[in-house]
Amino acid sequence: MSEHDIIIKPIITEKTMGGMPNKKYTFKVDKRACKIAIKKAIEKIFKVKVSRVNTLNVRGKFRRHGKYQGYTASWKKAYVTLTENSKAIEFFEGMF
């Protein structure tokens, strides 16, 4: 699995933007990825140093549409914290 297969997309919400001054970023990642693989992928793609990675499995929500019902897809979220002397991720610079 390549680095771009592990990191699917960044999660940009008001709550995740609040962690940016502390160098905390949130990403949607592949469900099979472990913390070590996520750390290596972030370091290689964005050229930063990662101090810790916390992951969370997000369960799909129940949805109804007329007579049809089911669940949305489950996915995995990763909270990435950079080291103190690491530079910020440039992708998020213009967001806040």
Backbone torsions as a table, in degrees:
resi	resn	phi	psi	omega
1	MET	NA	129.0	-179.8
2	SER	-83.8	171.1	-178.0
3	GLU	-63.4	-37.1	-178.4
4	HIS	-75.7	-16.9	173.7
5	ASP	-80.8	-28.6	-179.2
6	ILE	-75.2	-49.9	-179.4
7	ILE	-89.1	110.9	-176.8
8	ILE	-83.7	-53.8	178.9
9	LYS	-164.3	157.0	173.9
10	PRO	-78.6	152.5	176.7
11	ILE	-104.0	117.2	-174.9
12	ILE	-117.3	101.8	176.5
13	THR	-135.1	173.8	178.3
14	GLU	-62.7	-39.7	-178.5
15	LYS	-67.2	-41.9	-179.8
16	THR	-72.3	-28.7	177.1
17	MET	-68.8	-23.9	177.9
18	GLY	-66.8	-23.7	179.5
19	GLY	-87.4	-7.9	-176.4
20	MET	-62.9	-39.5	177.2
21	PRO	-61.6	-24.7	177.6
22	ASN	-93.5	9.5	-179.3
23	LYS	61.2	45.0	174.4
24	LYS	-114.7	126.5	-176.3
25	TYR	-127.4	153.5	-177.1
26	THR	-122.7	135.5	-178.7
27	PHE	-134.8	148.6	168.1
28	LYS	-88.2	126.9	-174.6
29	VAL	-125.2	168.4	177.7
30	ASP	-64.2	141.1	-176.5
31	LYS	-64.6	-25.9	-177.3
32	ARG	-88.8	-5.5	-175.1
33	ALA	-76.6	138.4	176.3
34	CYS	-95.9	172.2	-176.6
35	LYS	-62.6	-38.0	-179.1
36	ILE	-66.1	-42.3	179.0
37	ALA	-66.6	-37.9	178.2
38	ILE	-65.0	-43.6	179.4
39	LYS	-60.2	-46.7	179.8
40	LYS	-64.8	-37.8	179.9
41	ALA	-66.8	-44.1	178.8
42	ILE	-63.3	-43.9	-179.4
43	GLU	-63.8	-37.8	-178.3
44	LYS	-76.2	-42.1	-176.8
45	ILE	-70.0	-48.3	-173.3
46	PHE	-99.8	-5.5	178.3
47	LYS	56.7	54.1	178.0
48	VAL	-130.3	171.2	175.7
49	LYS	-106.5	126.2	-178.1
50	VAL	-99.9	131.4	178.5
51	SER	-93.4	-38.8	178.7
52	ARG	-152.9	155.9	178.6
53	VAL	-132.5	125.8	173.1
54	ASN	-113.3	136.4	-178.8
55	THR	-118.6	156.9	-178.5
56	LEU	-147.3	126.9	174.4
57	ASN	-87.6	119.8	-178.1
58	VAL	-96.3	120.2	-179.3
59	ARG	-78.4	144.9	178.1
60	GLY	-66.0	146.2	-178.5
61	LYS	-92.5	149.4	177.4
62	PHE	-75.3	129.8	-179.2
63	ARG	-133.4	146.0	174.7
64	ARG	-124.8	142.8	175.2
65	HIS	-139.2	97.1	-175.8
66	GLY	68.2	-128.3	179.5
67	LYS	-87.0	-5.4	-179.0
68	TYR	-93.3	142.8	178.8
69	GLN	-144.7	156.7	-179.7
70	GLY	176.4	-166.8	-178.4
71	TYR	-117.8	145.7	171.9
72	THR	-73.8	167.6	-176.3
73	ALA	-70.4	143.0	173.1
74	SER	-80.5	152.6	-179.0
75	TRP	-151.6	174.1	-176.7
76	LYS	-119.6	137.1	-178.9
77	LYS	-115.5	140.7	178.4
78	ALA	-124.4	127.1	172.7
79	TYR	-97.4	118.2	-175.5
80	VAL	-111.5	126.6	177.0
81	THR	-111.0	128.4	179.6
82	LEU	-90.2	162.2	178.0
83	THR	-72.3	164.4	-178.2
84	GLU	-61.0	-43.0	-175.0
85	ASN	-90.5	4.7	177.9
86	SER	-79.8	150.6	176.1
87	LYS	-76.5	160.4	178.5
88	ALA	-75.6	158.2	177.7
89	ILE	-75.9	123.7	-173.2
90	GLU	-65.4	-28.5	-178.4
91	PHE	-59.8	-35.3	-176.1
92	PHE	-91.1	-4.3	-172.7
93	GLU	-58.3	-44.2	-176.2
94	GLY	-86.8	5.1	-173.8
95	MET	-80.6	-37.1	-174.5
96	PHE	-110.6	NA	NA
